[in-house]
Amino acid sequence: MTTLPPKHSQILVIGGGPSGSYAASVLAREGMDVTLLEAAQFPRYHIGESLIPSARHYLRFIDAEEKLVQAGFKHKPGAAIKFNQHKREGYTDFVALGIHNSSWNVIRSQFDDLLLQHARSCGVAVHERTKVDAVQFEVKDTCRPVSVSWTSMAAGGEGTAGTTTFDYLIDASGRAGIMSTKYLKNRHYNESLRNIAIWGYWRDAGTYGGGTSREGSPWFEALTDESGWAWFIPLHDGTTSVGVVMNQKTFAEGAQEASLPSSPFTPAAAPNPRGSMMTARYLAALGNAPGVLDLLLAQGSMVEDSVKSASDYSYKATEHAGPHFRLSGDAGAFIDPCFSSGIHLALTSAMSAAASICAAIRGDCSEERAGKWHTERVMTSYTRFQLVVLSAYKQFRNQAEDVLSDIDEDNFDRAFAMFRPVIQGDADVGIRLSEDELQQSLDFCAHLFNPTTPEQHAALARGGEIASDLLDVNKPVVGRAALDEALHVSSSGSARIDERGHDGRERGYEEEAKLVLDKINARRVVQPEYAISNMEQEAIGGYAVRLQRGSLGLVKVEELGESRVKVGV
């Protein structure tokens, strides 16, 4: 017999994806009464298979990291990126340059189910096949939700309707975003990222870095027609996720052509390649990704009927909280598949939602202050990754048009504070960044994709002529003058990076060192996101997270002491 949701729950979570499951697990472990309603029956398919290593730290906090280790997912030691077809690819571990760590490429149906079952084990009352139909509010014209109406589908297909009241609501309903789209109506799409993603699955594909320490790393590269980029992500079941992301307008213009696009694949490699326009367009687009072609054409064959697509997925809500509710994960915002930030932002926002709710319940601050803190915390993380993604697209498209149109909200200014000393020195500037400053900020972030390797970073460190602070991604962003001075002092030294350029000629020490230092400096933009401990070290609006099991919440900066806290930007 199917157990129905309760009449009341202290905290109700809508959605059992990574963000909902994580927030529910955290709160249940804090002793809260938590109910989770999920419309689907897990496991269920989802895209987004490449994790960045911050997931380790978040899962460790809820004692789920070992479950991920034991799940057998594909080991991801790093990522190879070729965002300029005229240069060699770069390689980085995405954690911290020079620090060994790793992550996984996951089959999302299995990964998401693992997190949902972990929520159950933490004491969350999980109800699958239970769809939230509507949210009810306290009184007319207010934004405080007090109950939801749901329909629970029994095994035989018969639906049972009911209502659950709650003290707090977390909307983790994914792209559907019931609170943002149906009630708040505050979702805004990123016009410069109006892309379409098309992907499929392949068997017997090649392996990037086979037989080396890089084996298992995903491969990303810019498309030769400057319309977008491609991904190649090996999975532990022997298949490989291969996708392209391109401008929607470019895709639509191609779709209007009378003839089907040509494909570099033989029928044996791609079954029924002309059986559908979407599959044909997908295969043709892969023709603009020479690195992917090299990995596929040897013996790879596409899994039949595996091609899927998604569009209109880049958006953000203007507010992520209100009286007694929080938005979490894709229900509030999603940027782009580029840089694999989806799961990170899902877990970050889930922790933020949980900590802010605990803070209000435990009296750390008012509910209003806790809600505002959550919005500021989510938008700070979102904007850091947005800068990186927009910088990448500026490279993809080889132009600056459109990418600035999404950076237009007052609460984004904090994310640019770190650039001011770099861009303007000590000059007196206004509150808002100018268009020129924004362009320079994007150019600064683009250094993250410099074509360097761990070997180059290690060689520069071994030379001993560059100050260790300049090689540490955890240090503050530094200005161009400091980097230039370091390069000038060291260029006459004996240290040398023996990496050779694409044309086979040895590059000069100073040129190689500049690439490394610029990449490390750019890395510092998103480095605060890569360890959960930074949530207790980085103050947002005067508060940081009290990251302690059993007393999770928010604490004022002055109570922590200046030595432990850095002010958020």
C-alpha positions in Angstrom: 0.0 0.0 0.0 1.3 3.4 -1.0 2.1 5.7 2.0 0.7 9.2 1.4 2.4 12.4 2.4 1.6 13.7 5.9 -1.0 16.4 6.6 1.8 18.7 8.0 5.6 18.8 7.8 8.0 21.2 9.4 9.9 21.5 6.1 8.5 20.5 2.7 10.8 20.0 -0.3 9.5 19.9 -3.8 11.7 17.8 -6.0 14.1 14.9 -5.4 17.0 15.8 -7.8 20.4 16.6 -6.4 19.5 20.0 -4.9 16.3 18.8 -3.2 17.8 15.5 -1.9 20.8 17.3 -0.6 18.9 20.1 1.2 16.5 17.5 2.7 19.4 15.4 3.9 21.1 18.3 5.6 17.9 19.5 7.3 16.9 16.0 8.5 20.4 15.5 10.0 19.8 18.7 11.9 16.8 17.1 13.5 14.2 18.8 11.4 11.0 17.0 10.2 11.4 16.9 6.4 9.1 15.6 3.7 10.1 15.4 0.1 7.7 15.1 -2.8 9.0 13.9 -6.2 6.8 13.6 -9.3 8.9 10.9 -11.0 9.8 7.4 -10.0 13.6 7.1 -9.5 15.9 6.2 -11.1 15.0 8.5 -14.0 17.1 9.9 -16.9 18.8 13.3 -16.6 21.6 15.0 -18.5 24.5 16.7 -16.7 27.1 14.0 -16.2 30.4 15.7 -15.5 30.9 16.7 -11.8 33.5 19.2 -10.6 35.3 18.1 -7.4 33.5 20.4 -5.1 30.8 17.7 -5.0 33.2 15.7 -2.8 33.2 18.3 -0.1 29.5 18.7 0.0 28.8 15.0 0.0 31.3 14.5 2.8 29.3 16.9 5.0 26.3 14.5 4.8 28.4 11.3 5.0 27.6 10.4 1.4 31.0 10.7 -0.2 31.9 7.1 0.4 28.7 6.0 -1.3 29.8 7.9 -4.4 33.2 6.3 -4.2 31.7 2.8 -4.0 29.2 3.4 -6.8 31.8 2.7 -9.5 31.4 5.9 -11.5 34.0 6.9 -14.0 37.0 8.4 -12.3 37.6 12.0 -13.6 41.1 13.2 -12.8 40.7 16.4 -14.7 39.4 18.0 -17.9 41.0 18.7 -21.3 39.8 22.0 -22.9 40.6 23.2 -26.4 38.8 26.5 -26.7 41.0 27.7 -29.5 41.4 25.4 -32.5 44.7 27.1 -33.4 46.4 26.2 -30.1 47.0 23.0 -28.2 44.5 22.0 -25.5 44.9 22.9 -21.9 44.5 20.5 -19.1 43.4 21.2 -15.5 42.0 19.4 -12.5 39.4 22.1 -11.8 40.1 21.9 -8.1 43.2 23.9 -7.5 46.2 24.0 -9.8 49.0 22.0 -8.4 46.8 20.1 -5.9 45.9 16.5 -6.6 42.2 15.7 -6.5 39.5 14.2 -8.7 35.9 13.8 -9.4 33.6 11.6 -11.4 31.6 11.4 -14.6 28.3 10.0 -13.5 25.2 8.4 -15.0 22.7 10.9 -13.6 19.9 8.4 -13.1 22.2 6.4 -10.8 23.8 9.4 -9.1 20.4 11.2 -8.5 18.9 8.0 -7.1 21.9 7.5 -4.8 21.3 11.0 -3.3 17.6 10.4 -3.0 18.1 7.1 -1.2 20.6 8.8 1.0 18.0 11.4 2.0 15.7 8.5 3.0 18.5 7.0 5.1 18.9 10.4 6.9 15.2 10.3 7.9 13.6 12.2 5.1 10.0 11.1 4.3 10.4 10.6 0.6 7.3 10.3 -1.6 7.9 9.5 -5.3 5.3 9.6 -8.0 3.8 12.5 -6.1 3.3 15.6 -8.1 2.8 19.1 -6.6 -0.2 20.7 -8.4 -0.4 24.0 -6.7 0.9 26.1 -3.8 -1.4 27.9 -1.4 -0.5 31.2 0.3 -1.3 32.6 3.7 -3.6 35.4 2.6 -4.3 37.1 -0.6 -1.6 39.2 -2.1 1.2 37.9 0.2 4.1 35.7 -0.8 4.2 33.3 2.2 3.3 29.8 1.1 1.6 27.6 3.7 0.5 24.4 1.9 0.7 22.5 -1.3 -1.9 20.4 -3.2 -0.5 17.2 -4.6 -1.5 14.1 -6.5 0.0 10.7 -5.5 -0.1 8.0 -8.2 -0.5 4.5 -6.8 1.2 1.6 -8.5 -2.0 0.8 -10.4 -2.1 4.3 -11.9 -4.9 5.6 -9.8 -4.3 9.1 -8.4 -5.0 10.2 -4.8 -5.2 14.0 -4.1 -4.2 15.6 -0.9 -2.8 18.7 0.8 0.2 19.2 3.1 0.9 22.2 5.2 4.4 23.3 6.3 6.4 25.8 8.2 9.0 26.1 5.4 9.1 25.3 1.7 12.1 24.5 -0.5 11.3 24.6 -4.2 13.8 22.3 -5.9 11.5 21.4 -8.7 14.2 21.8 -11.4 13.5 23.6 -14.6 9.8 23.6 -13.9 10.5 26.0 -11.0 6.9 26.1 -9.8 7.4 29.0 -7.4 9.5 31.1 -9.8 7.5 30.5 -13.0 3.9 30.1 -11.7 3.7 32.4 -8.7 6.6 34.8 -8.4 7.0 35.2 -12.2 10.6 36.3 -11.7 12.5 34.1 -14.1 14.6 35.9 -16.6 16.4 34.2 -19.5 20.0 35.0 -20.4 19.7 36.3 -23.9 23.4 35.9 -24.7 23.1 32.2 -23.8 20.1 31.3 -25.9 21.7 28.1 -27.0 20.5 24.6 -27.9 22.2 21.5 -26.6 22.0 18.3 -28.7 23.6 15.1 -27.5 23.7 11.3 -27.9 25.5 8.3 -26.6 28.2 6.2 -28.3 29.7 2.8 -27.8 33.4 1.8 -28.3 34.6 5.4 -28.5 38.2 6.3 -28.1 39.7 7.6 -24.8 41.4 10.9 -24.2 44.7 10.3 -22.4 44.5 6.5 -22.6 47.2 4.9 -20.5 48.2 8.1 -18.8 47.1 9.9 -15.6 44.6 11.8 -17.7 42.5 8.8 -18.7 38.9 9.2 -18.0 39.0 13.0 -18.4 36.3 14.6 -20.4 37.2 16.5 -23.6 35.8 19.9 -24.4 36.5 21.9 -27.6 35.3 24.9 -29.5 33.4 24.3 -32.8 35.3 25.4 -35.9 32.4 27.4 -37.2 32.5 29.5 -33.9 28.8 28.6 -33.2 29.5 26.9 -29.8 31.4 23.9 -28.4 31.3 20.2 -28.0 31.7 17.7 -25.1 33.0 14.2 -24.9 32.4 12.5 -21.5 33.2 8.8 -20.9 30.9 6.9 -18.5 31.4 3.8 -16.4 28.9 1.7 -18.4 31.2 1.8 -21.4 29.2 4.5 -23.3 30.3 8.0 -23.9 28.1 11.1 -23.7 28.8 13.3 -26.8 27.1 16.6 -27.2 27.2 20.0 -29.0 26.0 23.4 -27.7 25.4 26.0 -30.3 23.6 29.3 -30.7 19.8 28.8 -31.2 19.6 31.2 -34.1 22.4 29.5 -35.9 20.8 26.1 -35.4 17.4 27.4 -36.6 18.9 28.9 -39.7 20.5 25.6 -40.6 17.2 23.8 -39.9 15.5 25.9 -42.6 17.8 24.6 -45.3 16.0 22.4 -47.9 18.4 19.5 -47.8 19.6 17.5 -44.8 23.1 18.5 -43.6 26.0 16.2 -44.6 27.6 14.0 -41.9 31.2 12.8 -41.5 29.9 9.5 -40.2 29.1 6.3 -42.1 25.8 4.5 -41.6 27.7 1.9 -39.6 28.9 4.5 -37.1 25.6 6.3 -36.9 22.5 4.1 -37.4 19.9 5.7 -39.6 21.8 9.0 -39.8 19.2 10.5 -42.1 16.3 9.1 -40.2 15.5 12.4 -38.5 16.5 16.0 -38.9 17.6 16.3 -35.3 20.0 13.3 -35.6 21.3 14.6 -38.9 21.9 18.1 -37.5 23.7 16.6 -34.5 26.0 14.5 -36.6 26.7 17.4 -38.9 27.6 19.6 -36.0 30.1 17.0 -34.7 31.9 17.6 -38.0 32.9 21.0 -36.5 34.6 19.3 -33.6 37.8 17.6 -35.0 39.0 16.4 -31.6 35.7 14.6 -30.9 35.8 13.2 -34.4 39.3 11.7 -33.8 37.9 10.0 -30.7 34.8 8.7 -32.4 35.7 7.8 -35.9 38.1 4.9 -35.2 35.5 2.5 -34.0 32.7 4.3 -32.2 29.1 3.7 -33.0 26.1 5.7 -31.8 23.5 4.1 -29.6 20.3 4.0 -31.6 17.6 6.5 -30.8 19.8 8.2 -28.1 19.8 11.7 -29.5 18.2 14.3 -27.3 18.1 18.1 -27.1 17.3 20.9 -24.7 17.0 24.7 -25.1 16.0 27.8 -23.2 17.8 26.5 -20.2 19.9 29.5 -19.2 18.0 31.7 -16.7 17.9 33.1 -13.2 15.3 34.3 -10.7 15.6 37.8 -9.4 15.0 36.6 -5.9 15.6 33.1 -4.5 13.8 33.5 -1.2 10.8 35.0 0.5 8.9 34.6 3.7 9.3 31.0 4.7 10.4 29.7 1.3 13.7 29.2 -0.6 14.4 28.4 -4.2 17.2 25.8 -4.7 19.1 24.3 -7.7 17.6 24.6 -11.2 14.3 25.9 -9.8 16.1 29.2 -9.2 18.9 29.4 -11.8 20.9 27.5 -14.4 23.7 29.0 -16.5 25.0 26.6 -19.2 26.5 23.1 -19.5 29.9 24.9 -20.0 32.2 24.4 -17.1 30.0 21.7 -15.6 28.7 24.1 -12.9 25.1 22.6 -12.6 25.6 20.1 -9.8 27.9 22.5 -7.9 25.3 25.3 -8.0 22.6 22.8 -7.0 24.5 21.6 -3.9 25.7 25.2 -3.0 22.2 26.6 -3.2 20.8 23.6 -1.3 23.3 24.1 1.6 22.5 27.8 1.5 18.8 27.1 1.7 19.2 24.7 4.6 21.6 27.0 6.5 19.4 30.0 6.1 16.3 28.1 7.3 18.2 26.7 10.3 19.4 30.3 11.1 15.8 31.6 11.1 14.5 28.6 13.2 17.4 28.9 15.7 17.2 32.6 16.0 20.5 33.5 14.4 18.8 36.2 12.5 15.3 37.2 11.4 13.6 35.2 8.7 13.7 38.3 6.4 17.5 38.6 6.9 18.0 34.8 6.3 16.0 34.9 3.1 18.0 37.9 1.7 21.2 36.1 2.7 20.2 33.1 0.7 19.5 35.2 -2.4 22.8 37.0 -2.1 24.7 33.7 -1.5 23.2 32.0 -4.5 23.7 35.0 -6.8 27.3 35.4 -5.7 28.1 31.8 -6.7 26.0 32.1 -9.8 27.7 35.3 -11.0 31.2 33.9 -10.5 30.4 31.0 -12.9 28.5 33.2 -15.2 31.6 35.4 -15.7 33.6 32.3 -16.6 30.9 31.0 -18.9 30.5 34.3 -20.7 34.3 34.6 -21.1 34.3 31.2 -22.7 31.6 32.2 -25.1 33.4 35.3 -26.0 36.2 33.0 -27.1 33.9 30.6 -28.9 32.3 33.3 -30.9 35.4 35.4 -31.3 33.4 38.6 -30.6 32.1 40.5 -27.6 28.6 41.3 -28.8 25.6 40.2 -26.6 27.6 38.7 -23.8 27.2 41.8 -21.6 23.4 42.0 -21.9 23.0 39.6 -18.9 25.1 41.5 -16.4 22.6 44.1 -15.4 21.5 43.6 -11.9 22.6 45.6 -8.8 23.4 42.5 -6.7 25.9 41.4 -9.3 28.2 44.3 -8.5 29.7 42.4 -5.6 31.1 39.8 -8.0 33.2 42.4 -9.7 34.8 43.9 -6.7 37.8 41.7 -7.0 38.5 43.1 -10.5 38.6 46.7 -9.6 42.2 46.8 -8.3 43.2 44.9 -11.4 41.3 47.0 -14.0 41.4 50.5 -12.4 44.2 50.4 -9.9 43.5 52.9 -7.2 41.3 55.1 -9.4 38.1 56.5 -8.0 35.3 54.7 -9.9 31.5 54.6 -9.6 29.4 52.0 -8.0 28.5 50.4 -11.3 31.0 48.9 -13.6 31.3 50.5 -17.0 31.0 48.5 -20.2 34.7 48.7 -20.7 35.3 47.3 -17.2 32.9 44.5 -17.9 34.8 43.7 -21.1 38.1 43.7 -19.2 36.6 41.4 -16.6 35.6 38.9 -19.2 39.0 39.1 -20.8 40.5 38.5 -17.3 38.4 35.4 -16.7 39.2 34.0 -20.2 42.7 33.3 -19.0 41.2 30.4 -17.1 41.2 28.6 -20.4 44.8 29.2 -21.3 46.3 26.1 -22.8 48.6 25.0 -20.0 49.2 21.7 -18.4 49.9 20.5 -14.8 53.5 19.8 -15.9 54.0 23.4 -16.8 52.7 24.6 -13.5 55.0 22.1 -11.7 58.0 23.2 -13.7 57.4 26.8 -12.9 57.0 26.0 -9.2 60.2 23.9 -9.2 62.2 26.9 -10.6 61.8 28.7 -7.4 62.0 32.1 -9.0 58.3 32.9 -8.8 57.0 33.9 -5.4 54.8 31.0 -4.0 51.9 33.4 -3.4 51.7 34.0 -7.1 51.4 30.2 -7.7 48.7 29.7 -5.1 45.1 29.8 -6.4 43.8 30.4 -2.9 45.5 33.8 -2.7 43.7 37.1 -3.7 43.6 38.2 -7.3 46.7 40.3 -8.1 47.2 43.1 -10.6 49.1 43.0 -13.9 52.0 45.0 -12.5 52.8 42.4 -9.9 52.8 39.6 -12.4 54.9 41.5 -14.9 57.5 42.3 -12.2 57.6 38.6 -11.2 58.2 37.6 -14.8 60.9 40.3 -15.4 62.8 39.2 -12.3 62.6 35.5 -13.2 63.1 35.6 -16.9 66.9 35.8 -16.6 67.0 32.8 -14.2 67.8 29.2 -14.9 64.4 27.8 -14.5 62.7 26.7 -17.7 59.5 25.2 -18.9 60.2 22.7 -21.6 56.7 22.6 -23.1 56.8 23.0 -26.9 54.4 25.0 -28.9 52.0 23.7 -31.5 54.5 24.4 -34.2 57.2 22.3 -32.5 59.3 25.2 -31.5 60.3 25.7 -27.9 58.5 28.6 -26.3 60.3 31.1 -24.3 60.3 30.9 -20.5 58.6 34.2 -20.1 55.8 33.4 -22.5 55.1 30.1 -20.8 55.3 31.5 -17.4 52.9 34.3 -18.3 50.3 31.8 -19.5 50.6 29.9 -16.2 50.5 32.9 -13.9 47.5 34.4 -15.8 45.7 31.1 -15.6 46.3 30.9 -11.8 45.2 34.5 -11.3 42.0 33.8 -13.3 41.4 30.6 -11.4 41.0 32.7 -8.2 37.7 34.1 -9.5 35.9 30.8 -8.8 38.3 29.2 -6.3 36.1 30.3 -3.3 33.4 27.9 -4.7 35.5 24.7 -4.6 35.5 23.9 -0.9 32.4 23.8 1.4 34.5 25.3 4.2 34.5 28.6 2.3 30.9 29.0 3.2 32.0 29.5 6.8 35.0 31.7 5.8 33.3 34.0 3.3 30.9 36.5 4.7 27.8 37.5 2.7 25.9 40.5 3.9 27.6 40.4 7.3 26.9 36.7 7.9 28.8 33.4 7.2 27.6 29.8 7.6 28.1 28.1 10.9 29.0 24.8 9.4 28.6 22.5 12.4 26.5 19.4 12.6 23.7 19.9 15.0 23.9 23.7 15.1 24.0 24.6 11.4 23.0 28.2 10.8 24.4 31.7 10.2 26.7 33.7 12.4 27.7 37.3 12.3 31.1 38.1 11.1 32.3 39.9 14.2 31.4 36.7 16.3 33.8 34.6 14.2 36.8 37.0 14.3 38.5 38.7 11.4 41.2 36.0 11.1 38.6 33.4 10.1 36.4 35.4 7.7 37.0 37.0 4.3 34.4 39.4 3.0 32.4 38.0 0.1 32.6 39.8 -3.3 
